[in-house]
Amino acid sequence: MSSYQSLIRYPYTGRTVFEFLTTKFPYHSPDEWTYLLAENRVKVRGEIASGDLILLEGDSVSYEPIPGRIQEPEVDTNYTILKETEDFLFVDKPGNLPMHPAGRYRTRTLLNLLEESYPKVIPVHRLDRETSGVVVFAKTEESRTWLQKKFESREVKKEYLAVVRGKFDREVFLEGYIGKDLDSAIRKKMKFSLEEFLDSKSVSTNFIPLSYNESQNISLVLVRPVTGRIHQIRVSLLYLGYPILGDKLYGPRETAFLDFVQSGLTKELLAELGAERQLLHAHSVSYMDEGTSQQIVVKSKPLPEIESLFGVESCFNYL
């Protein structure tokens, strides 16, 4: 089995190897990491490392797992190649499939699945594990850099479909700031504010109502993010009072996420959430390819979960 590589960046610079491993990769217990270090399965800069070694900015940490030691959760492997060019793969990612190895997921990821058929694929951008839809992979570093620059300059346009709680009945263009929610018990949770705050970044998103299911009091919303911050859509919708159906972290009760981590998706939690996963779907990606003078537009397949809630015509009559 091949080793896993990590590059040391803030906030892990200056911390010990043991602190980094136990914090970043909790799928092994501290005792398990102690055992793996003693078995010489962890290296820094290509050399066998001790747990108390201090990590420097840019250090490469590699770890050779023991086959069968990690029990990975089940995932949905039914991805689809929507479009393939000489430089890119446009993939329709299902919900419940991580993009790349992280946490408890080491081999059951979209990246690993694609590497079984392609010699080299590099994610150009990312989607959360539970978010479905269009994601782009590059076949070379040069093409990845080219398209990432388009993302950074906001030349790539993305559209999402979100199923939210409540009646979303008017178009909203929301501008503000997003950053760590220091008041939350959950370390990775973000918050939105109209005012700038410590270490926050500016965000702007356009939300357009598409359909309303009165019997369930849920709405289908077209989302056009202008910026591309982590958790931007989910945080913004929570701020507006329309959390995404099935969202464990940015739903009406943030401790639902802790319940899920502790006990999994119980019947009671599923009833509360309203869906097995957050119903956020990356519907389309578009940009101008100057080399061919063509507008590249790639759209995902219709999503059965959304069709079942709102009907085929009401979901996609705007396309």
Salt bridges, closest charged atoms under 4 A:
GLU32 OE2 - HIS28 ND1 3.73
GLU32 OE2 - ARG69 NE 2.54
GLU57 OE2 - ARG9 NH1 3.61
ASP59 OD1 - ARG45 NH1 2.72
GLU64 OE2 - ARG41 NH1 3.69
GLU74 OE2 - ARG108 NH1 3.32
GLU84 OE2 - LYS139 NZ 2.68
ASP128 OD1 - HIS231 NE2 3.91
ASP128 OD2 - ARG234 NH1 2.85
GLU130 OE2 - ARG129 NH2 3.51
GLU130 OE2 - LYS248 NZ 2.68
GLU141 OE1 - ARG144 NE 2.94
GLU155 OE1 - LYS150 NZ 3.15
GLU159 OE2 - ARG224 NE 2.83
ASP247 OD2 - ARG234 NE 2.78
GLU254 OE1 - LYS189 NZ 2.81
ASP259 OD2 - ARG253 NH1 2.81
GLU272 OE1 - ARG253 NH2 2.83
GLU290 OE2 - LYS150 NZ 2.69
GLU305 OE2 - ARG277 NE 3.38
